[in-house]
């Protein structure tokens, strides 16, 4: 089961990195909840499209994955150059490296809930 | 294996909540690394003792745990009143609720590496 979940998660990240928005509904539930906000699939897609608009060189890469049904936990490592203000910080194209530790709850084969924390402190430190 | 890891993690949190520092070495490796800093067991204990000094009503509670050897991932939910400045924010005894998403790597039965991200943004929002 853990290996199945890991394959699912790898395929999900590949979908994001390909910006294959037509396929997103194969991975994300229609009523997905992100950090207690019920974004729904369209709101979730809009959030991701906004991420790629703000960060043209965005790549999703999982450094660590722990799969324990119904949960997947991942530590995503980012190395990118956000164009302007990112998370309230004036990055303005500088290179920043930071992590996101994120949990997903999988229901009926799709991501139904997400609890994400981004290491904003690391970004702020990199800009000092 | 997942259930063994979860029991280990539950026992570790109980050790923290009891502030049973004499027992910490049963859970944490002598050369533990926390967010890329090699704190070692004594530095790790000092960090935790500092947390309890700064936050007298601190309780560690895992809302989510995913165990997938050699990793444990947890979402810790905090509801507490830090005394003064916490993570650079002037909390001054106000009640704050926030999460920490954290990964642990278990080696030879002990926590050898920790990758933690605290949701500082949520604390800042609560203080506004």
gemmi code that builds the backbone of each chain (N, CA, C; Angstrom):
import gemmi

chains = {
    "A": [
        ("UNK", (0.838, -1.204, 0.000), (0.000, 0.000, 0.000), (0.873, 1.254, 0.000)),
        ("UNK", (1.969, 1.229, 0.795), (2.868, 2.387, 0.840), (3.469, 2.636, -0.546)),
        ("UNK", (3.866, 1.560, -1.242), (4.479, 1.737, -2.562), (3.466, 2.259, -3.565)),
        ("UNK", (2.206, 1.810, -3.458), (1.152, 2.327, -4.342), (0.949, 3.821, -4.101)),
        ("UNK", (0.892, 4.196, -2.830), (0.716, 5.612, -2.494), (1.902, 6.430, -2.999)),
        ("UNK", (3.096, 5.868, -2.872), (4.282, 6.604, -3.333), (4.263, 6.788, -4.847)),
        ("UNK", (3.801, 5.753, -5.560), (3.704, 5.896, -7.017), (2.668, 6.946, -7.383)),
        ("UNK", (1.538, 6.901, -6.680), (0.493, 7.909, -6.891), (1.081, 9.310, -6.679)),
        ("UNK", (1.844, 9.465, -5.606), (2.378, 10.788, -5.284), (3.419, 11.234, -6.313)),
        ("UNK", (4.238, 10.311, -6.758), (5.215, 10.621, -7.799), (4.512, 11.064, -9.083)),
        ("UNK", (3.426, 10.372, -9.418), (2.654, 10.735, -10.619), (1.999, 12.107, -10.447)),
        ("UNK", (1.545, 12.392, -9.242), (0.936, 13.704, -8.950), (1.955, 14.826, -9.148)),
        ("UNK", (3.148, 14.638, -8.610), (4.183, 15.678, -8.772), (4.562, 15.844, -10.244)),
        ("UNK", (4.611, 14.740, -10.981), (4.907, 14.831, -12.422), (3.827, 15.628, -13.142)),
        ("UNK", (2.580, 15.441, -12.732), (1.459, 16.200, -13.306), (1.646, 17.697, -13.046)),
        ("UNK", (2.018, 18.031, -11.807), (2.248, 19.451, -11.476), (3.392, 20.010, -12.311)),
        ("UNK", (4.490, 19.276, -12.368), (5.674, 19.795, -13.065), (5.436, 19.934, -14.571)),
        ("UNK", (4.536, 19.101, -15.111), (4.161, 19.217, -16.528), (3.100, 20.297, -16.727)),
        ("UNK", (2.612, 20.855, -15.596), (1.491, 21.819, -15.646), (0.354, 21.256, -16.500)),
        ("UNK", (0.113, 19.984, -16.270), (-0.927, 19.265, -17.006), (-2.254, 19.417, -16.253)),
        ("UNK", (-2.820, 20.614, -16.338), (-3.998, 20.930, -15.510), (-5.201, 20.092, -15.883)),
        ("UNK", (-5.272, 19.631, -17.117), (-6.399, 18.788, -17.526), (-6.417, 17.469, -16.759)),
        ("UNK", (-5.237, 17.030, -16.310), (-5.136, 15.751, -15.599), (-5.242, 15.902, -14.084)),
        ("UNK", (-5.280, 17.150, -13.593), (-5.208, 17.349, -12.142), (-6.338, 16.637, -11.397)),
        ("UNK", (-7.517, 16.587, -12.040), (-8.669, 15.940, -11.417), (-8.525, 14.440, -11.235)),
        ("UNK", (-7.495, 13.844, -11.842), (-7.209, 12.422, -11.599), (-6.535, 12.223, -10.239)),
        ("UNK", (-5.997, 13.307, -9.686), (-5.232, 13.208, -8.444), (-5.897, 13.940, -7.269)),
        ("UNK", (-6.695, 14.941, -7.589), (-7.221, 15.846, -6.558), (-8.749, 15.776, -6.558)),
        ("UNK", (-9.324, 15.647, -5.371), (-10.777, 15.515, -5.244), (-11.483, 16.833, -5.583)),
        ("UNK", (-12.718, 16.704, -6.028), (-13.512, 17.884, -6.407), (-13.681, 18.856, -5.239)),
        ("UNK", (-13.739, 18.319, -4.023), (-14.006, 19.171, -2.860), (-12.778, 19.267, -1.954)),
        ("UNK", (-11.602, 19.301, -2.563), (-10.356, 19.293, -1.794), (-10.288, 20.493, -0.832)),
        ("UNK", (-9.731, 20.213, 0.350), (-9.557, 21.232, 1.390), (-8.063, 21.438, 1.608)),
        ("UNK", (-7.600, 22.692, 1.503), (-6.178, 23.018, 1.650), (-6.011, 23.957, 2.840)),
        ("UNK", (-5.282, 23.505, 3.837), (-5.089, 24.315, 5.054), (-6.405, 24.888, 5.568)),
        ("UNK", (-7.362, 23.993, 5.675), (-8.697, 24.292, 6.227), (-9.553, 25.171, 5.316)),
        ("UNK", (-9.079, 25.488, 4.107), (-9.898, 26.226, 3.144), (-10.422, 25.258, 2.083)),
        ("UNK", (-11.734, 25.250, 1.873), (-12.322, 24.349, 0.883), (-12.162, 24.966, -0.510)),
        ("UNK", (-10.992, 24.754, -1.097), (-10.695, 25.350, -2.394), (-11.474, 24.675, -3.509)),
        ("UNK", (-11.698, 23.398, -3.379), (-12.254, 22.646, -4.505), (-11.195, 22.506, -5.588)),
        ("UNK", (-11.478, 21.613, -6.520), (-10.494, 21.325, -7.572), (-10.115, 22.583, -8.366)),
        ("UNK", (-11.096, 23.400, -8.712), (-10.786, 24.577, -9.542), (-9.967, 25.593, -8.756)),
        ("UNK", (-10.299, 25.773, -7.477), (-9.521, 26.704, -6.661), (-8.100, 26.196, -6.428)),
        ("UNK", (-7.974, 24.888, -6.285), (-6.662, 24.269, -6.082), (-5.803, 24.443, -7.341)),
        ("UNK", (-6.446, 24.229, -8.505), (-5.747, 24.430, -9.774), (-5.338, 25.893, -9.928)),
        ("UNK", (-6.230, 26.807, -9.576), (-5.901, 28.235, -9.669), (-4.701, 28.579, -8.774)),
        ("UNK", (-4.669, 27.988, -7.582), (-3.548, 28.227, -6.673), (-2.235, 27.766, -7.310)),
        ("UNK", (-2.258, 26.579, -7.905), (-1.037, 26.042, -8.519), (-0.629, 26.854, -9.743)),
        ("UNK", (-1.600, 27.250, -10.554), (-1.287, 28.074, -11.720), (-0.681, 29.403, -11.270)),
        ("UNK", (-1.202, 29.936, -10.178), (-0.639, 31.167, -9.622), (0.795, 30.969, -9.155)),
        ("UNK", (1.066, 29.805, -8.547), (2.438, 29.496, -8.113), (3.397, 29.510, -9.299)),
        ("UNK", (2.979, 28.881, -10.415), (3.863, 28.837, -11.591), (3.974, 30.212, -12.251)),
        ("UNK", (2.942, 31.026, -12.154), (3.021, 32.382, -12.705), (3.999, 33.227, -11.874)),
        ("UNK", (3.952, 33.057, -10.565), (4.812, 33.840, -9.670), (6.251, 33.338, -9.687)),
        ("UNK", (6.416, 32.039, -9.968), (7.734, 31.386, -9.899), (7.936, 30.614, -11.191)),
        ("UNK", (8.432, 31.280, -12.237), (8.508, 30.630, -13.558), (9.370, 29.373, -13.573)),
        ("UNK", (10.379, 29.290, -12.702), (11.258, 28.109, -12.690), (10.880, 27.120, -11.581)),
        ("UNK", (9.615, 27.139, -11.186), (9.149, 26.258, -10.109), (9.226, 24.790, -10.513)),
        ("UNK", (9.807, 23.981, -9.635), (9.816, 22.522, -9.807), (9.446, 21.897, -8.468)),
        ("UNK", (8.538, 20.952, -8.497), (8.178, 20.216, -7.292), (9.067, 18.977, -7.196)),
        ("UNK", (9.809, 18.887, -6.117), (10.701, 17.746, -5.898), (10.599, 17.299, -4.442)),
        ("UNK", (10.260, 16.035, -4.246), (10.130, 15.513, -2.888), (11.448, 14.918, -2.430)),
        ("UNK", (12.035, 15.511, -1.394), (13.256, 14.971, -0.804), (12.962, 13.790, 0.103)),
        ("UNK", (11.825, 13.835, 0.767), (11.396, 12.753, 1.652), (9.922, 12.489, 1.410)),
        ("UNK", (9.543, 11.223, 1.419), (8.131, 10.854, 1.348), (7.884, 9.739, 2.357)),
        ("UNK", (6.856, 9.901, 3.146), (6.403, 8.834, 4.045), (4.951, 8.546, 3.704)),
        ("UNK", (4.665, 7.312, 3.351), (3.311, 6.917, 2.958), (2.765, 5.947, 3.991)),
        ("UNK", (1.626, 6.286, 4.563), (1.016, 5.486, 5.622), (-0.484, 5.744, 5.507)),
        ("UNK", (-1.158, 4.901, 4.739), (-2.559, 5.149, 4.372), (-3.407, 5.508, 5.594)),
        ("UNK", (-4.293, 6.504, 5.494), (-4.622, 7.253, 4.272), (-3.734, 8.476, 4.022)),
        ("UNK", (-2.568, 8.525, 4.692), (-1.756, 9.735, 4.597), (-0.497, 9.559, 3.749)),
        ("UNK", (-0.140, 10.632, 3.074), (1.185, 10.791, 2.482), (1.764, 12.047, 3.109)),
        ("UNK", (2.992, 11.961, 3.574), (3.700, 13.145, 4.062), (4.932, 13.326, 3.186)),
        ("UNK", (5.205, 14.567, 2.825), (6.356, 14.829, 1.964), (7.092, 16.065, 2.438)),
        ("UNK", (8.404, 16.018, 2.249), (9.202, 17.222, 2.403), (9.653, 17.626, 1.008)),
        ("UNK", (9.101, 18.731, 0.549), (9.403, 19.240, -0.781), (10.542, 20.242, -0.676)),
        ("UNK", (11.518, 20.076, -1.557), (12.677, 20.981, -1.577), (12.578, 21.877, -2.803)),
        ("UNK", (12.530, 23.168, -2.566), (12.424, 24.135, -3.663), (13.727, 24.914, -3.816)),
        ("UNK", (14.075, 25.185, -5.040), (15.267, 25.966, -5.391), (14.840, 26.782, -6.612)),
        ("UNK", (14.479, 28.055, -6.387), (13.800, 28.788, -7.456), (13.967, 30.290, -7.281)),
        ("UNK", (13.419, 31.021, -8.210), (13.565, 32.479, -8.243), (12.197, 33.131, -8.413)),
        ("UNK", (11.459, 33.285, -7.322), (10.160, 33.979, -7.425), (10.357, 35.388, -7.991)),
        ("UNK", (9.422, 35.787, -8.857), (9.591, 37.045, -9.589), (9.509, 38.277, -8.699)),
        ("UNK", (8.499, 38.362, -7.886), (8.274, 39.589, -7.123), (8.206, 39.307, -5.641)),
        ("UNK", (7.054, 39.605, -5.065), (6.826, 39.340, -3.651), (6.301, 37.924, -3.499)),
        ("UNK", (6.901, 37.182, -2.591), (6.515, 35.786, -2.369), (6.313, 35.590, -0.870)),
        ("UNK", (5.117, 35.182, -0.498), (4.761, 35.008, 0.917), (5.009, 36.300, 1.702)),
        ("UNK", (4.798, 37.414, 1.034), (4.979, 38.702, 1.696), (6.422, 39.174, 1.746)),
        ("UNK", (7.332, 38.415, 1.143), (8.756, 38.777, 1.146), (9.159, 39.260, -0.247)),
        ("UNK", (9.910, 40.352, -0.299), (10.334, 40.931, -1.573), (11.522, 40.143, -2.115)),
        ("UNK", (11.226, 39.077, -2.828), (12.284, 38.199, -3.344), (12.861, 38.788, -4.641)),
        ("UNK", (11.961, 39.240, -5.518), (12.371, 39.954, -6.738), (13.418, 39.208, -7.563)),
        ("UNK", (13.160, 37.951, -7.814), (13.998, 37.197, -8.730), (15.252, 36.589, -8.132)),
        ("UNK", (15.486, 36.850, -6.842), (16.663, 36.221, -6.229), (16.424, 34.722, -6.009)),
        ("UNK", (17.507, 33.986, -5.978), (17.396, 32.547, -5.774), (17.128, 32.257, -4.300)),
        ("UNK", (16.131, 31.478, -4.051), (15.836, 31.070, -2.678), (15.673, 29.547, -2.640)),
        ("UNK", (16.151, 28.984, -1.572), (15.991, 27.548, -1.349), (15.233, 27.373, -0.048)),
        ("UNK", (14.192, 26.596, -0.089), (13.371, 26.423, 1.112), (12.604, 25.104, 0.992)),
        ("UNK", (12.043, 24.705, 2.104), (11.295, 23.444, 2.138), (9.832, 23.700, 2.470)),
        ("UNK", (9.019, 22.749, 2.070), (7.612, 22.689, 2.469), (7.378, 21.292, 3.042)),
        ("UNK", (6.901, 21.232, 4.278), (6.513, 19.947, 4.855), (5.005, 19.841, 4.749)),
        ("UNK", (4.526, 18.811, 4.086), (3.109, 18.774, 3.735), (2.522, 17.381, 3.933)),
        ("UNK", (1.311, 17.349, 4.473), (0.546, 16.112, 4.609), (-0.620, 16.129, 3.624)),
        ("UNK", (-0.930, 14.952, 3.091), (-2.090, 14.770, 2.226), (-2.922, 13.627, 2.797)),
        ("UNK", (-4.225, 13.801, 2.785), (-5.112, 12.682, 3.116), (-5.752, 12.201, 1.821)),
        ("UNK", (-5.605, 10.901, 1.554), (-6.110, 10.311, 0.316), (-7.442, 9.626, 0.610)),
        ("UNK", (-8.469, 10.035, -0.113), (-9.802, 9.447, 0.030), (-10.287, 9.031, -1.354)),
        ("UNK", (-10.741, 7.792, -1.483), (-11.211, 7.285, -2.788), (-10.187, 7.555, -3.889)),
        ("UNK", (-8.913, 7.366, -3.552), (-7.859, 7.451, -4.557), (-7.453, 8.857, -4.974)),
        ("UNK", (-7.933, 9.881, -4.230), (-7.565, 11.249, -4.591), (-7.215, 12.066, -3.347)),
        ("UNK", (-6.457, 13.108, -3.571), (-6.086, 14.011, -2.484), (-7.333, 14.781, -2.047)),
        ("UNK", (-7.731, 14.578, -0.789), (-8.955, 15.208, -0.291), (-8.652, 16.339, 0.688)),
        ("UNK", (-7.544, 16.217, 1.411), (-7.162, 17.265, 2.370), (-5.657, 17.444, 2.315)),
        ("UNK", (-5.232, 18.688, 2.472), (-3.808, 19.031, 2.462), (-3.524, 19.947, 3.652)),
        ("UNK", (-2.429, 19.628, 4.369), (-1.960, 20.474, 5.457), (-0.504, 20.811, 5.160)),
        ("UNK", (-0.265, 22.027, 4.759), (1.051, 22.435, 4.264), (1.659, 23.507, 5.150)),
        ("UNK", (2.956, 23.393, 5.421), (3.691, 24.469, 6.081), (4.964, 24.729, 5.286)),
        ("UNK", (5.130, 25.978, 4.864), (6.313, 26.393, 4.108), (7.288, 27.077, 5.061)),
        ("UNK", (8.562, 26.793, 4.885), (9.593, 27.349, 5.770), (9.924, 28.785, 5.343)),
        ("UNK", (9.002, 29.685, 5.669), (9.169, 31.096, 5.322), (10.392, 31.705, 6.031)),
        ("UNK", (10.669, 31.210, 7.232), (11.810, 31.722, 7.990), (13.109, 31.520, 7.214)),
        ("UNK", (13.227, 30.379, 6.532), (14.439, 30.103, 5.748), (14.559, 31.070, 4.580)),
        ("UNK", (13.429, 31.412, 3.962), (13.451, 32.349, 2.836), (13.880, 33.726, 3.330)),
        ("UNK", (13.289, 34.155, 4.446), (13.630, 35.467, 5.004), (15.115, 35.532, 5.349)),
        ("UNK", (15.644, 34.435, 5.904), (17.061, 34.408, 6.275), (17.944, 34.498, 5.030)),
        ("UNK", (17.508, 33.850, 3.945), (18.303, 33.844, 2.716), (18.348, 35.232, 2.075)),
        ("UNK", (17.346, 36.056, 2.377), (17.274, 37.385, 1.763), (18.024, 38.434, 2.576)),
        ("UNK", (18.445, 38.065, 3.772), (19.127, 39.043, 4.623), (20.559, 39.248, 4.167)),
    ],
    "B": [
        ("UNK", (5.574, -2.738, 11.455), (6.652, -1.757, 11.628), (6.085, -0.365, 11.856)),
        ("UNK", (5.033, -0.017, 11.072), (4.422, 1.306, 11.247), (3.871, 1.444, 12.664)),
        ("UNK", (3.228, 0.368, 13.165), (2.647, 0.473, 14.508), (3.739, 0.566, 15.563)),
        ("UNK", (4.863, -0.131, 15.367), (5.988, -0.026, 16.297), (6.541, 1.397, 16.306)),
        ("UNK", (6.699, 1.969, 15.111), (7.191, 3.348, 15.025), (6.220, 4.313, 15.684)),
        ("UNK", (4.925, 4.079, 15.498), (3.938, 4.985, 16.108), (3.968, 4.895, 17.625)),
        ("UNK", (4.151, 3.674, 18.141), (4.255, 3.538, 19.594), (5.506, 4.244, 20.107)),
        ("UNK", (6.606, 4.064, 19.388), (7.846, 4.762, 19.742), (7.605, 6.267, 19.780)),
        ("UNK", (6.914, 6.775, 18.773), (6.715, 8.222, 18.692), (5.785, 8.717, 19.806)),
        ("UNK", (4.760, 7.932, 20.101), (3.855, 8.279, 21.202), (4.619, 8.318, 22.528)),
        ("UNK", (5.506, 7.356, 22.718), (6.314, 7.318, 23.945), (7.273, 8.511, 24.000)),
        ("UNK", (7.814, 8.892, 22.840), (8.709, 10.059, 22.767), (7.969, 11.332, 23.168)),
        ("UNK", (6.773, 11.524, 22.632), (6.006, 12.730, 22.989), (5.645, 12.724, 24.475)),
        ("UNK", (5.330, 11.549, 25.018), (5.036, 11.459, 26.455), (6.259, 11.851, 27.279)),
        ("UNK", (7.440, 11.450, 26.796), (8.693, 11.820, 27.467), (8.860, 13.341, 27.464)),
        ("UNK", (8.585, 13.968, 26.327), (8.692, 15.434, 26.252), (7.690, 16.097, 27.195)),
        ("UNK", (6.448, 15.629, 27.146), (5.406, 16.282, 27.946), (5.653, 16.114, 29.444)),
        ("UNK", (6.321, 15.019, 29.821), (6.688, 14.799, 31.219), (7.973, 15.551, 31.578)),
        ("UNK", (8.586, 16.166, 30.559), (9.882, 16.825, 30.735), (10.856, 15.886, 31.452)),
        ("UNK", (10.799, 14.630, 31.030), (11.636, 13.592, 31.621), (12.967, 13.553, 30.870)),
        ("UNK", (13.798, 14.547, 31.149), (15.029, 14.722, 30.364), (16.017, 13.582, 30.563)),
        ("UNK", (15.926, 12.923, 31.694), (16.823, 11.783, 31.930), (16.556, 10.654, 30.948)),
        ("UNK", (15.312, 10.585, 30.437), (14.943, 9.499, 29.531), (15.110, 9.879, 28.062)),
        ("UNK", (15.443, 11.141, 27.780), (15.451, 11.604, 26.388), (16.402, 10.786, 25.517)),
        ("UNK", (17.520, 10.357, 26.116), (18.507, 9.588, 25.371), (18.026, 8.216, 24.933)),
        ("UNK", (16.885, 7.771, 25.456), (16.287, 6.521, 24.973), (15.614, 6.703, 23.625)),
        ("UNK", (15.339, 7.964, 23.278), (14.595, 8.262, 22.045), (15.434, 9.001, 21.010)),
        ("UNK", (16.436, 9.724, 21.470), (17.179, 10.640, 20.612), (18.651, 10.225, 20.568)),
        ("UNK", (19.210, 10.177, 19.360), (20.597, 9.740, 19.183), (21.582, 10.775, 19.724)),
        ("UNK", (22.733, 10.289, 20.127), (23.770, 11.167, 20.691), (24.185, 12.259, 19.701)),
        ("UNK", (24.144, 11.943, 18.408), (24.612, 12.892, 17.391), (23.461, 13.422, 16.536)),
        ("UNK", (22.310, 13.621, 17.174), (21.109, 14.035, 16.432), (21.337, 15.368, 15.695)),
        ("UNK", (20.771, 15.422, 14.492), (20.850, 16.618, 13.647), (19.439, 17.191, 13.500)),
        ("UNK", (19.278, 18.473, 13.820), (17.974, 19.146, 13.769), (18.048, 20.283, 12.762)),
        ("UNK", (17.264, 20.188, 11.704), (17.281, 21.218, 10.646), (18.714, 21.561, 10.211)),
        ("UNK", (19.448, 20.494, 9.941), (20.824, 20.570, 9.417), (21.849, 21.052, 10.445)),
        ("UNK", (21.425, 21.262, 11.694), (22.367, 21.621, 12.758), (22.630, 20.390, 13.626)),
        ("UNK", (23.889, 20.046, 13.797), (24.229, 18.889, 14.611), (24.186, 19.293, 16.089)),
        ("UNK", (22.998, 19.245, 16.661), (22.818, 19.670, 18.051), (23.412, 18.650, 19.009)),
        ("UNK", (23.317, 17.383, 18.659), (23.664, 16.348, 19.622), (22.580, 16.272, 20.687)),
        ("UNK", (22.625, 15.204, 21.462), (21.582, 14.982, 22.477), (21.504, 16.133, 23.469)),
        ("UNK", (22.641, 16.640, 23.935), (22.597, 17.700, 24.956), (22.050, 19.001, 24.377)),
        ("UNK", (22.429, 19.306, 23.130), (21.899, 20.512, 22.495), (20.413, 20.397, 22.204)),
        ("UNK", (19.991, 19.198, 21.846), (18.566, 18.932, 21.575), (17.763, 19.087, 22.869)),
        ("UNK", (18.322, 18.541, 23.955), (17.640, 18.666, 25.259), (17.569, 20.135, 25.668)),
        ("UNK", (18.660, 20.868, 25.448), (18.664, 22.298, 25.798), (17.593, 23.049, 25.002)),
        ("UNK", (17.463, 22.697, 23.715), (16.439, 23.347, 22.884), (15.049, 23.102, 23.474)),
        ("UNK", (14.787, 21.858, 23.846), (13.461, 21.514, 24.391), (13.224, 22.176, 25.744)),
        ("UNK", (14.250, 22.193, 26.590), (14.105, 22.857, 27.892), (13.838, 24.345, 27.685)),
        ("UNK", (14.482, 24.921, 26.679), (14.229, 26.324, 26.345), (12.800, 26.542, 25.884)),
        ("UNK", (12.277, 25.585, 25.100), (10.882, 25.680, 24.654), (9.930, 25.714, 25.852)),
        ("UNK", (10.173, 24.822, 26.815), (9.283, 24.775, 27.986), (9.463, 26.010, 28.878)),
        ("UNK", (10.674, 26.571, 28.910), (10.894, 27.803, 29.688), (10.143, 28.972, 29.044)),
        ("UNK", (10.184, 29.020, 27.712), (9.540, 30.125, 26.981), (8.018, 29.964, 26.933)),
        ("UNK", (7.563, 28.704, 27.001), (6.133, 28.404, 26.839), (5.730, 27.483, 27.991)),
        ("UNK", (5.378, 28.068, 29.145), (5.129, 27.232, 30.336), (4.000, 26.221, 30.150)),
        ("UNK", (3.025, 26.524, 29.297), (1.901, 25.591, 29.118), (2.066, 24.748, 27.836)),
        ("UNK", (3.290, 24.538, 27.421), (3.566, 23.770, 26.199), (3.153, 22.300, 26.348)),
        ("UNK", (2.418, 21.805, 25.371), (2.080, 20.384, 25.291), (2.315, 19.941, 23.852)),
        ("UNK", (2.998, 18.818, 23.694), (3.190, 18.238, 22.368), (2.042, 17.274, 22.083)),
        ("UNK", (1.325, 17.551, 21.013), (0.202, 16.694, 20.628), (0.226, 16.490, 19.119)),
        ("UNK", (0.265, 15.240, 18.703), (0.296, 14.924, 17.271), (-1.127, 14.736, 16.752)),
        ("UNK", (-1.526, 15.617, 15.835), (-2.826, 15.464, 15.192), (-2.797, 14.423, 14.086)),
        ("UNK", (-1.673, 14.321, 13.406), (-1.481, 13.332, 12.342), (-0.111, 12.703, 12.514)),
        ("UNK", (-0.036, 11.402, 12.289), (1.254, 10.705, 12.274), (1.262, 9.747, 11.082)),
        ("UNK", (2.317, 9.807, 10.298), (2.533, 8.837, 9.213), (3.875, 8.165, 9.485)),
        ("UNK", (3.857, 6.862, 9.617), (5.073, 6.107, 9.920), (5.408, 5.229, 8.725)),
        ("UNK", (6.596, 5.395, 8.201), (7.036, 4.659, 7.008), (8.555, 4.562, 7.137)),
        ("UNK", (9.013, 3.457, 7.734), (10.416, 3.295, 8.093), (11.346, 3.661, 6.938)),
        ("UNK", (12.422, 4.400, 7.222), (12.888, 4.831, 8.540), (12.312, 6.166, 9.000)),
        ("UNK", (11.205, 6.594, 8.375), (10.685, 7.925, 8.692), (9.402, 7.896, 9.515)),
        ("UNK", (9.297, 8.896, 10.371), (8.032, 9.251, 11.005), (7.763, 10.702, 10.619)),
        ("UNK", (6.557, 10.970, 10.156), (6.148, 12.354, 9.896), (4.975, 12.665, 10.813)),
        ("UNK", (4.984, 13.850, 11.392), (3.902, 14.218, 12.303), (3.473, 15.647, 12.056)),
        ("UNK", (2.195, 15.886, 12.251), (1.684, 17.247, 12.324), (1.318, 17.496, 13.780)),
        ("UNK", (2.089, 18.359, 14.412), (1.889, 18.685, 15.818), (1.011, 19.929, 15.912)),
        ("UNK", (0.002, 19.839, 16.759), (-0.916, 20.970, 16.961), (-0.635, 21.593, 18.321)),
        ("UNK", (-0.284, 22.866, 18.308), (0.018, 23.577, 19.551), (-1.075, 24.597, 19.869)),
        ("UNK", (-1.370, 24.732, 21.130), (-2.355, 25.706, 21.627), (-1.781, 26.174, 22.954)),
        ("UNK", (-1.122, 27.338, 22.940), (-0.322, 27.704, 24.102), (-0.135, 29.215, 24.187)),
        ("UNK", (0.541, 29.636, 25.229), (0.726, 31.059, 25.514), (2.207, 31.348, 25.756)),
        ("UNK", (2.979, 31.516, 24.701), (4.404, 31.853, 24.891), (4.527, 33.146, 25.695)),
        ("UNK", (5.508, 33.174, 26.588), (5.616, 34.297, 27.544), (5.994, 35.607, 26.881)),
        ("UNK", (7.027, 35.587, 26.057), (7.549, 36.836, 25.513), (7.570, 36.796, 24.001)),
        ("UNK", (8.775, 36.928, 23.453), (8.956, 36.863, 22.008), (9.145, 35.407, 21.602)),
        ("UNK", (8.408, 34.990, 20.594), (8.468, 33.601, 20.135), (8.644, 33.629, 18.628)),
        ("UNK", (9.716, 33.020, 18.150), (10.046, 33.015, 16.712), (10.120, 34.442, 16.160)),
        ("UNK", (10.553, 35.358, 17.007), (10.684, 36.743, 16.565), (9.389, 37.535, 16.621)),
        ("UNK", (8.336, 36.915, 17.145), (7.037, 37.595, 17.229), (6.730, 37.919, 18.694)),
        ("UNK", (6.238, 39.136, 18.933), (5.940, 39.567, 20.307), (4.599, 38.978, 20.727)),
        ("UNK", (4.628, 37.764, 21.252), (3.398, 37.075, 21.635), (2.950, 37.547, 23.019)),
        ("UNK", (3.908, 37.627, 23.965), (3.647, 38.212, 25.293), (2.442, 37.604, 25.994)),
        ("UNK", (2.410, 36.273, 26.013), (1.399, 35.589, 26.800), (0.058, 35.401, 26.128)),
        ("UNK", (-0.084, 35.917, 24.921), (-1.354, 35.704, 24.233), (-1.474, 34.259, 23.757)),
        ("UNK", (-2.698, 33.794, 23.620), (-2.932, 32.421, 23.174), (-2.724, 32.334, 21.666)),
        ("UNK", (-1.907, 31.395, 21.254), (-1.688, 31.173, 19.829), (-1.886, 29.685, 19.533)),
        ("UNK", (-2.471, 29.426, 18.386), (-2.636, 28.043, 17.917), (-1.916, 27.927, 16.583)),
        ("UNK", (-1.089, 26.936, 16.473), (-0.293, 26.785, 15.258), (0.146, 25.330, 15.133)),
        ("UNK", (0.639, 25.007, 13.953), (1.068, 23.635, 13.688), (2.563, 23.595, 13.376)),
        ("UNK", (3.132, 22.423, 13.607), (4.498, 22.118, 13.173), (4.418, 20.828, 12.370)),
        ("UNK", (4.878, 20.859, 11.136), (4.976, 19.634, 10.321), (6.429, 19.175, 10.380)),
        ("UNK", (6.638, 17.969, 10.853), (8.004, 17.551, 11.168), (8.260, 16.114, 10.725)),
        ("UNK", (9.440, 15.898, 10.168), (9.913, 14.566, 9.804), (11.040, 14.143, 10.748)),
        ("UNK", (11.045, 12.876, 11.079), (12.114, 12.273, 11.867), (12.660, 11.083, 11.092)),
        ("UNK", (13.976, 10.933, 11.106), (14.589, 9.708, 10.581), (15.072, 8.885, 11.767)),
        ("UNK", (14.642, 7.637, 11.793), (14.969, 6.749, 12.912), (16.116, 5.838, 12.483)),
        ("UNK", (17.197, 5.874, 13.248), (18.354, 5.022, 12.982), (18.707, 4.280, 14.270)),
        ("UNK", (18.863, 2.980, 14.168), (19.174, 2.167, 15.355), (18.212, 2.464, 16.506)),
        ("UNK", (16.942, 2.637, 16.161), (15.916, 2.788, 17.190), (15.824, 4.157, 17.837)),
        ("UNK", (16.561, 5.138, 17.281), (16.499, 6.477, 17.881), (16.372, 7.552, 16.804)),
        ("UNK", (15.868, 8.704, 17.212), (15.736, 9.839, 16.297), (17.131, 10.361, 15.978)),
        ("UNK", (17.496, 10.282, 14.694), (18.842, 10.684, 14.290), (18.835, 12.003, 13.522)),
        ("UNK", (17.739, 12.268, 12.813), (17.615, 13.529, 12.060), (16.191, 14.044, 12.172)),
        ("UNK", (16.075, 15.352, 12.234), (14.767, 16.002, 12.330), (14.723, 17.134, 11.317)),
        ("UNK", (13.600, 17.205, 10.572), (13.360, 18.320, 9.644), (12.018, 18.926, 10.034)),
        ("UNK", (12.048, 20.073, 10.640), (10.847, 20.679, 11.216), (10.528, 21.996, 10.539)),
        ("UNK", (9.253, 22.227, 10.274), (8.795, 23.543, 9.819), (7.601, 23.950, 10.674)),
        ("UNK", (7.715, 25.117, 11.302), (6.644, 25.657, 12.143), (5.866, 26.699, 11.348)),
        ("UNK", (4.550, 26.689, 11.511), (3.703, 27.614, 10.751), (3.689, 28.985, 11.418)),
        ("UNK", (4.799, 29.696, 11.241), (4.950, 31.031, 11.820), (3.912, 32.002, 11.250)),
        ("UNK", (3.539, 31.806, 9.990), (2.560, 32.689, 9.347), (1.230, 32.663, 10.117)),
        ("UNK", (0.857, 31.478, 10.596), (-0.403, 31.352, 11.347), (-0.319, 32.113, 12.668)),
        ("UNK", (0.852, 32.077, 13.300), (1.008, 32.786, 14.581), (0.924, 34.291, 14.332)),
        ("UNK", (1.629, 34.754, 13.284), (1.603, 36.185, 12.962), (0.181, 36.642, 12.663)),
        ("UNK", (-0.578, 35.812, 11.950), (-1.964, 36.174, 11.615), (-2.818, 36.263, 12.871)),
        ("UNK", (-2.560, 35.351, 13.829), (-3.354, 35.329, 15.054), (-3.100, 36.560, 15.917)),
        ("UNK", (-1.939, 37.167, 15.745), (-1.567, 38.321, 16.575), (-2.042, 39.643, 15.975)),
        ("UNK", (-2.503, 39.588, 14.734), (-2.929, 40.831, 14.092), (-4.290, 41.288, 14.613)),
    ],
}
model = gemmi.Model(1)
for chain_id, residues in chains.items():
    chain = gemmi.Chain(chain_id)
    for i, (resn, *xyz) in enumerate(residues, 1):
        res = gemmi.Residue()
        res.name, res.seqid = resn, gemmi.SeqId(i, " ")
        for name, pos in zip(("N", "CA", "C"), xyz):
            atom = gemmi.Atom()
            atom.name, atom.element = name, gemmi.Element(name[0])
            atom.pos, atom.b_iso = gemmi.Position(*pos), 0.0
            res.add_atom(atom)
        chain.add_residue(res)
    model.add_chain(chain)
structure = gemmi.Structure()
structure.add_model(model)
structure.setup_entities()
